[in-house]
Amino acid sequence: MKNITVSVPEDVYRAARMWAAEHDTSVSALVGEYLGSLARGGGGGGEFERLEAQQRRIQAEIQSFSVGRHPGREDVHERAVR
């Protein structure tokens, strides 16, 4: 295991430390995971790629989409008066 020194703006470090604490990990582990994903050719941002793939899967499952009948001007104003 190698130790490295990284300099980041104070607000970035503070936000990363808070995120890490909320997710029961450390800033060091986050940096290590990110660098590992780069080394594996993942380009970093593993969560983004995971969500993007999930979105593609869900969109592929949608056979058709219909918004139904659009309410007319009278319908919209009538609802507002009630």
C-alpha positions as CSV (number, residue, x, y, z in Angstrom):
1,M,0.0,0.0,0.0
2,K,1.4,3.4,-1.0
3,N,0.7,6.7,0.7
4,I,0.1,9.8,-1.5
5,T,-0.5,13.4,-0.7
6,V,-3.3,15.2,-2.5
7,S,-4.1,18.9,-2.2
8,V,-7.8,19.9,-2.7
9,P,-9.7,23.1,-1.8
10,E,-11.0,23.1,1.8
11,D,-14.6,23.1,0.7
12,V,-14.0,20.0,-1.5
13,Y,-12.3,18.2,1.4
14,R,-15.1,19.1,3.8
15,A,-17.8,17.9,1.4
16,A,-15.9,14.7,0.7
17,R,-15.4,14.1,4.4
18,M,-19.1,14.6,5.1
19,W,-20.2,12.3,2.2
20,A,-17.7,9.6,3.3
21,A,-19.0,9.8,6.9
22,E,-22.7,9.5,5.7
23,H,-21.7,6.4,3.7
24,D,-19.6,4.8,6.4
25,T,-16.3,5.1,4.6
26,S,-13.3,7.4,4.5
27,V,-12.0,10.1,2.2
28,S,-8.9,7.9,1.7
29,A,-11.1,4.9,0.7
30,L,-13.0,7.1,-1.7
31,V,-9.8,8.3,-3.4
32,G,-8.5,4.8,-3.5
33,E,-11.7,3.5,-5.1
34,Y,-11.7,6.3,-7.7
35,L,-8.1,5.8,-8.6
36,G,-8.7,2.0,-8.8
37,S,-11.6,2.5,-11.2
38,L,-9.3,4.7,-13.4
39,A,-6.6,2.0,-13.4
40,R,-9.2,-0.6,-14.4
41,G,-10.3,1.6,-17.3
42,G,-13.6,2.5,-15.7
43,G,-13.0,6.3,-16.2
44,G,-14.1,6.9,-12.6
45,G,-17.6,7.9,-11.6
46,G,-18.7,4.3,-11.2
47,E,-22.0,5.4,-9.7
48,F,-22.7,7.5,-12.8
49,E,-22.1,4.6,-15.2
50,R,-24.2,2.3,-13.0
51,L,-27.1,4.7,-13.1
52,E,-26.7,5.4,-16.8
53,A,-26.8,1.6,-17.5
54,Q,-29.9,1.2,-15.3
55,Q,-31.6,4.0,-17.2
56,R,-30.8,2.3,-20.5
57,R,-32.2,-1.0,-19.2
58,I,-35.5,0.6,-18.0
59,Q,-35.9,2.6,-21.3
60,A,-35.4,-0.6,-23.3
61,E,-38.3,-2.2,-21.3
62,I,-40.7,0.5,-22.2
63,Q,-42.9,-0.7,-25.1
64,S,-45.1,2.3,-25.5
65,F,-45.9,5.6,-23.8
66,S,-49.0,7.7,-23.9
67,V,-49.8,10.8,-21.9
68,G,-53.5,10.4,-22.5
69,R,-55.9,13.2,-23.2
70,H,-54.5,16.7,-22.7
71,P,-56.9,18.9,-20.7
72,G,-58.4,21.8,-22.6
73,R,-58.2,25.4,-21.4
74,E,-61.7,25.2,-20.0
75,D,-60.9,22.1,-18.0
76,V,-57.8,23.6,-16.5
77,H,-59.6,26.8,-15.4
78,E,-62.6,24.9,-14.2
79,R,-60.3,22.9,-11.8
80,A,-58.7,26.0,-10.5
81,V,-62.1,27.5,-9.5
82,R,-63.1,24.5,-7.4
